[in-house]
Amino acid sequence: MKKKDITFIIGLSIFMGVIWVVGEIIMGLWLAVRPRTHIVWFAVVAAITLGLSIWHSMIEDRSGLTDPKREKYERKVNKRKEKN
């Protein structure tokens, strides 16, 4: 796992935690809701967090797929083509 992946997951978790807490405060102070709504709210926030985390992990990072030797060869061939 790369540093940017870990940063994304930690940032996402903190962000979604803040959203969950704000939702709980709103439901506790201003909205009259059933107790089951708190459980549903937590499940929705957890599902969204998990979904975004999985989606981010499935995105292909092109930089990790390139071979440095292949890149060097491509640069060399391109320089030859430019000279001719």
The 8 nearest C-alpha neighbors of each residue, nearest first, counted from 0:
[[1, 4, 2, 5, 3, 56, 6, 8],
 [2, 0, 4, 3, 5, 6, 7, 63],
 [1, 3, 5, 4, 6, 0, 7, 8],
 [2, 4, 6, 5, 1, 7, 0, 8],
 [5, 3, 7, 1, 6, 2, 8, 0],
 [4, 6, 8, 2, 7, 3, 9, 1],
 [7, 5, 3, 9, 4, 8, 10, 2],
 [6, 8, 4, 10, 5, 9, 11, 3],
 [9, 7, 11, 5, 10, 6, 12, 4],
 [10, 8, 12, 6, 11, 7, 5, 13],
 [11, 9, 7, 13, 12, 8, 6, 14],
 [10, 12, 14, 8, 9, 13, 7, 15],
 [13, 11, 9, 15, 10, 14, 16, 8],
 [12, 14, 16, 10, 11, 15, 9, 17],
 [15, 13, 11, 17, 16, 12, 10, 18],
 [14, 16, 18, 12, 17, 13, 11, 19],
 [17, 15, 13, 19, 18, 14, 12, 20],
 [16, 18, 20, 14, 15, 19, 21, 13],
 [19, 17, 15, 21, 16, 20, 22, 14],
 [18, 20, 16, 22, 17, 21, 15, 23],
 [21, 19, 23, 17, 22, 18, 24, 16],
 [22, 20, 24, 18, 23, 19, 17, 25],
 [23, 21, 19, 25, 20, 24, 26, 18],
 [22, 24, 20, 26, 21, 25, 27, 19],
 [25, 23, 27, 21, 22, 26, 28, 20],
 [24, 26, 22, 28, 27, 23, 29, 21],
 [27, 25, 30, 23, 24, 28, 29, 22],
 [28, 26, 24, 25, 23, 29, 30, 31],
 [27, 29, 25, 26, 24, 30, 31, 23],
 [30, 28, 25, 26, 27, 31, 24, 32],
 [31, 29, 26, 32, 28, 25, 27, 24],
 [30, 32, 26, 29, 33, 27, 28, 25],
 [33, 31, 30, 36, 34, 26, 37, 27],
 [32, 34, 35, 36, 31, 37, 26, 30],
 [35, 33, 36, 37, 32, 38, 39, 31],
 [34, 36, 38, 33, 37, 39, 32, 40],
 [37, 35, 39, 34, 38, 33, 40, 32],
 [38, 36, 40, 35, 39, 34, 41, 23],
 [39, 37, 41, 35, 36, 40, 42, 34],
 [38, 40, 36, 42, 41, 37, 43, 35],
 [41, 39, 37, 43, 38, 42, 36, 44],
 [40, 42, 38, 44, 39, 43, 45, 37],
 [43, 41, 39, 45, 40, 44, 46, 38],
 [44, 42, 46, 40, 45, 41, 39, 47],
 [43, 45, 41, 47, 46, 42, 48, 40],
 [44, 46, 42, 48, 43, 47, 41, 49],
 [47, 45, 49, 43, 48, 44, 50, 42],
 [48, 46, 50, 44, 49, 45, 51, 43],
 [49, 47, 45, 51, 46, 50, 52, 44],
 [48, 50, 52, 46, 47, 51, 45, 53],
 [51, 49, 47, 53, 52, 48, 46, 54],
 [52, 50, 54, 48, 53, 49, 55, 47],
 [51, 53, 49, 55, 50, 54, 48, 56],
 [54, 52, 56, 50, 55, 51, 49, 57],
 [55, 53, 51, 57, 52, 56, 50, 58],
 [56, 54, 52, 53, 58, 57, 51, 4],
 [55, 57, 53, 54, 58, 52, 4, 59],
 [58, 56, 54, 55, 59, 53, 52, 60],
 [59, 57, 55, 56, 60, 54, 53, 61],
 [60, 58, 61, 57, 56, 64, 63, 55],
 [59, 61, 62, 63, 58, 64, 57, 56],
 [62, 60, 64, 63, 59, 65, 58, 66],
 [61, 63, 64, 60, 65, 59, 66, 67],
 [64, 62, 61, 65, 60, 66, 59, 67],
 [63, 65, 61, 62, 66, 60, 59, 67],
 [66, 64, 63, 62, 67, 61, 70, 69],
 [65, 67, 69, 68, 70, 64, 63, 71],
 [68, 66, 70, 69, 71, 65, 72, 64],
 [69, 67, 71, 70, 66, 72, 73, 65],
 [68, 70, 72, 66, 67, 71, 73, 65],
 [71, 69, 73, 67, 72, 68, 74, 66],
 [70, 72, 68, 74, 69, 73, 67, 75],
 [73, 71, 69, 75, 70, 74, 76, 68],
 [72, 74, 70, 76, 75, 71, 77, 69],
 [75, 73, 77, 71, 72, 76, 78, 70],
 [74, 76, 72, 78, 73, 77, 71, 79],
 [75, 77, 79, 73, 78, 74, 72, 80],
 [76, 78, 80, 74, 79, 75, 73, 81],
 [77, 79, 81, 75, 80, 76, 74, 82],
 [80, 78, 76, 82, 77, 81, 75, 83],
 [79, 81, 77, 83, 78, 82, 76, 75],
 [82, 80, 78, 79, 83, 77, 76, 75],
 [81, 83, 79, 80, 78, 77, 76, 75],
 [82, 80, 81, 79, 78, 77, 76, 75]]
